[in-house]
Amino acid sequence: MSKRNEMQRFIRYYKDETGETEVDMHKVAQFAVSKGWSLPRPVSPMDVLAKQFTQAAREEIRRDAVTGQPYRANHAIPVTVGSGEQLHLWIDIDEAPRKSMLKSLINRREQMVGDGLQLTLDADHWNRINPRDEPIQIPMDFTDDIEWRKNTPDDDGKGGGGGGAGGALVTV
């Protein structure tokens, strides 16, 4: 059994033992340690610093000089090294050759498709096991949402705001 499967089984065990259904993973970790689970080895300072640089690169936003629209400055390019290990190189969008930029954008689109597929499967499952409730339907055509957000002013009054997690058109 993989470590991940073992952890998933332990989460179920924790829920069975505590009766909790909404789970704080810090409590699960504390419970696991109390049951003899080994703590992971600490991450190296170099790995922490590299992760911080990655986050900084991912978050850098610039504005297009002509349109004023915001754009992500740095893009990850997945590469496989000789040992078969996959890593990401980073490239500035303003310096990126077409081939690298295309690879990065396709990779991000594939992540979105994967998220959309899993979201649909999750909704389908919930709808199936709750037949007496109104089905939850999540639209997967983002064309209008993207246009609305492109044209929503952000904090400084320029277009292209409204990005991020907010602004979803879901009523609860």
C-alpha positions in Angstrom: 0.0 0.0 0.0 1.3 3.4 -0.9 2.0 6.1 1.8 -0.9 8.2 0.3 -3.3 5.2 0.6 -2.2 4.6 4.1 -2.8 8.2 5.0 -6.3 8.1 3.4 -7.1 5.1 5.4 -5.8 6.8 8.6 -8.1 9.8 7.9 -11.1 7.4 7.8 -9.8 5.8 11.0 -9.6 9.2 12.7 -13.1 10.1 11.6 -14.4 6.7 12.9 -12.6 7.2 16.2 -13.6 10.9 16.8 -17.0 11.0 15.1 -16.0 14.2 13.2 -17.1 14.7 9.7 -15.5 18.0 9.0 -11.8 17.3 9.7 -8.9 19.6 10.7 -5.8 18.0 9.2 -3.7 19.4 12.0 -5.8 17.4 14.5 -5.4 14.3 12.2 -1.6 14.8 12.2 -1.5 15.2 16.0 -3.7 12.1 16.4 -1.4 10.1 14.0 1.7 11.1 15.9 0.0 10.0 19.2 -0.6 6.6 17.5 3.1 6.3 16.6 3.1 7.8 13.1 6.6 9.0 12.2 7.0 12.7 11.5 8.5 13.5 8.1 12.0 14.7 7.8 12.2 18.5 7.7 12.6 20.1 4.3 16.0 21.5 3.5 16.5 25.3 3.7 17.4 25.3 0.0 14.1 23.6 -0.9 12.2 26.1 1.2 14.0 29.0 -0.5 13.4 27.5 -4.0 9.7 27.2 -3.1 9.6 30.8 -2.0 11.2 31.9 -5.3 8.7 29.7 -7.2 5.8 31.4 -5.4 7.2 34.8 -6.0 7.6 34.0 -9.8 4.0 32.6 -9.9 2.5 35.7 -8.3 4.3 38.4 -10.4 1.6 40.3 -12.4 2.3 43.0 -15.0 0.0 45.2 -17.1 0.0 45.2 -20.8 1.4 48.6 -22.0 -1.3 48.9 -24.7 -4.5 47.3 -23.3 -3.8 47.8 -19.6 -4.8 44.2 -19.0 -3.0 42.3 -16.3 -0.9 39.2 -17.3 1.2 36.7 -15.5 4.8 37.5 -16.0 6.4 34.1 -15.3 5.3 30.7 -16.7 6.3 27.2 -15.7 7.5 24.8 -18.4 7.4 21.1 -17.4 10.5 19.2 -18.4 11.7 15.7 -17.8 15.4 15.3 -16.8 17.6 12.3 -17.6 16.5 10.3 -14.6 12.9 10.6 -15.6 12.2 13.1 -12.8 9.9 15.9 -13.8 10.6 19.5 -12.9 9.5 23.0 -13.9 11.7 25.6 -15.5 10.4 29.2 -15.4 10.4 31.7 -18.2 9.4 35.3 -18.5 6.4 35.7 -20.9 8.1 38.7 -22.5 11.2 36.6 -23.3 9.5 33.3 -24.1 9.8 31.7 -27.5 6.5 30.4 -29.0 7.3 26.7 -28.4 7.9 27.2 -24.7 4.9 29.5 -24.2 2.7 27.1 -26.0 3.9 24.2 -23.9 3.2 26.2 -20.7 -0.3 27.3 -21.8 -1.3 23.8 -22.9 -0.1 22.4 -19.6 -2.2 25.0 -17.7 -5.2 24.2 -19.9 -4.8 20.5 -19.2 -4.8 21.3 -15.4 -8.1 23.2 -15.9 -9.6 20.3 -17.8 -8.5 17.9 -15.1 -10.1 20.1 -12.5 -13.3 20.4 -14.5 -13.5 16.7 -15.0 -13.1 16.0 -11.3 -15.6 18.7 -10.4 -18.1 17.1 -12.7 -17.5 13.6 -11.4 -17.8 14.9 -7.8 -21.1 16.7 -8.6 -22.4 13.7 -10.4 -21.7 11.5 -7.4 -23.3 13.9 -4.9 -26.4 14.2 -7.2 -26.6 10.4 -7.5 -26.5 9.7 -3.7 -28.9 12.6 -2.9 -31.8 12.0 -5.3 -34.3 13.8 -3.2 -32.4 17.1 -3.3 -32.2 19.5 -6.2 -29.3 18.4 -8.4 -26.2 20.6 -8.3 -25.3 21.7 -11.8 -22.0 23.4 -12.4 -21.7 24.9 -15.9 -18.4 24.1 -17.6 -18.5 26.7 -20.4 -16.4 29.5 -19.0 -16.7 31.8 -22.0 -19.1 34.3 -20.5 -17.4 34.2 -17.1 -14.0 35.0 -18.6 -15.4 37.9 -20.6 -17.2 39.3 -17.5 -14.0 39.1 -15.5 -11.9 40.6 -18.3 -14.2 43.6 -18.2 -14.7 43.9 -14.5 -12.7 46.8 -13.0 -10.2 45.9 -10.4 -9.2 47.9 -7.4 -7.4 50.6 -9.4 -10.4 51.0 -11.9 -8.7 49.2 -14.8 -10.2 46.2 -16.5 -9.1 42.6 -16.0 -9.9 42.6 -12.4 -12.2 40.0 -10.9 -9.6 37.3 -11.3 -8.9 34.8 -8.5 -11.3 32.7 -6.6 -14.0 35.3 -6.1 -16.9 36.2 -8.4 -18.3 32.7 -9.0 -21.9 32.8 -10.1 -23.2 30.1 -7.7 -26.1 30.7 -5.3 -26.1 28.8 -2.1 
